[in-house]
Amino acid sequence: MPAEVSETAQAEVTQLRVAEYAALRRTIAARGTARIVIAPVTCALWASLTVILVLFGDVPLALLLPLAMLVGGFEAIHALHVGAERIGRYLQVQYEERQDGPRWETTSMAVGPALPGGGVDPLFSAVFAGAAVTNLLAALLVLAEPTLQEFAILGVLHAAFVFRVVRARVAAARQRAVELESFKALLKRAN
């Protein structure tokens, strides 16, 4: 009887692990798709709002709305990317340490970018930094003669956003290796 109980328990654990792996792989795929949708939607909304403000705007504070659109879109993409990478490292440590298990995360890390300098920027950093610079120029176009205070506020806020984008990009470049080691350390402590 105890052998039957342990076989049943083992089968349930196996089913749970298979379901967990499948659900987490779907989550990674969904987050990747969401990032690719959010980026152009954010850019389209930002561009539309910027054009409207350039054509009809005369309130300096309103010039921060397009920047807020960029910040929101970038932060959504960043959060989705960080979460997907973290799930990937969890899967790598929990499921890919065995040679007979799945190997997607381990293999994709080993391959790296296909072309020299051809790595994909999962955060669309250049797009968001370029949009921020363009946004600042558009804001200065609307404010034909900005006061020093207006210029300083707009400049500091746009620079802060570009700094955030750069910082996030640097952190994203290190995330895989750092979190892989963290998950491996957690697994060692658990065993």
LINKABEL-V821511 format. One record per residue. N is the residue number from 0. RES is the residue in one small letter. NEAR is the number of other ideal C-beta (glycine too) atoms within 8 Angstrom. Layout:
BEGIN
<<N	RES	NEAR> <N	RES	NEAR>>
END
This chain:
BEGIN
<<0	m	4> <1	p	5> <2	a	6> <3	e	7> <4	v	8> <5	s	8> <6	e	8> <7	t	8> <8	a	8> <9	q	8> <10	a	8> <11	e	8> <12	v	8> <13	t	8> <14	q	8> <15	l	8> <16	r	9> <17	v	8> <18	a	8> <19	e	8> <20	y	11> <21	a	8> <22	a	8> <23	l	11> <24	r	10> <25	r	8> <26	t	10> <27	i	12> <28	a	8> <29	a	8> <30	r	12> <31	g	10> <32	t	8> <33	a	9> <34	r	13> <35	i	8> <36	v	8> <37	i	12> <38	a	12> <39	p	8> <40	v	9> <41	t	15> <42	c	11> <43	a	8> <44	l	10> <45	w	14> <46	a	8> <47	s	8> <48	l	11> <49	t	12> <50	v	8> <51	i	9> <52	l	15> <53	v	9> <54	l	6> <55	f	5> <56	g	10> <57	d	4> <58	v	6> <59	p	8> <60	l	5> <61	a	8> <62	l	15> <63	l	9> <64	l	9> <65	p	14> <66	l	13> <67	a	8> <68	m	12> <69	l	15> <70	v	10> <71	g	9> <72	g	16> <73	f	16> <74	e	8> <75	a	10> <76	i	15> <77	h	11> <78	a	8> <79	l	13> <80	h	13> <81	v	10> <82	g	9> <83	a	12> <84	e	12> <85	r	10> <86	i	11> <87	g	11> <88	r	14> <89	y	10> <90	l	16> <91	q	13> <92	v	13> <93	q	9> <94	y	11> <95	e	13> <96	e	7> <97	r	6> <98	q	3> <99	d	3> <100	g	8> <101	p	7> <102	r	7> <103	w	9> <104	e	11> <105	t	9> <106	t	8> <107	s	7> <108	m	10> <109	a	6> <110	v	6> <111	g	5> <112	p	8> <113	a	4> <114	l	5> <115	p	4> <116	g	5> <117	g	7> <118	g	6> <119	v	5> <120	d	8> <121	p	8> <122	l	13> <123	f	11> <124	s	11> <125	a	7> <126	v	9> <127	f	14> <128	a	11> <129	g	8> <130	a	11> <131	a	14> <132	v	10> <133	t	9> <134	n	14> <135	l	11> <136	l	8> <137	a	13> <138	a	12> <139	l	10> <140	l	8> <141	v	12> <142	l	12> <143	a	5> <144	e	4> <145	p	10> <146	t	6> <147	l	6> <148	q	6> <149	e	10> <150	f	11> <151	a	8> <152	i	8> <153	l	15> <154	g	9> <155	v	8> <156	l	10> <157	h	13> <158	a	8> <159	a	8> <160	f	14> <161	v	11> <162	f	8> <163	r	10> <164	v	14> <165	v	10> <166	r	8> <167	a	12> <168	r	11> <169	v	8> <170	a	8> <171	a	13> <172	a	6> <173	r	8> <174	q	11> <175	r	10> <176	a	7> <177	v	8> <178	e	11> <179	l	12> <180	e	8> <181	s	9> <182	f	13> <183	k	9> <184	a	8> <185	l	9> <186	l	11> <187	k	7> <188	r	6> <189	a	5> <190	n	4>>
END
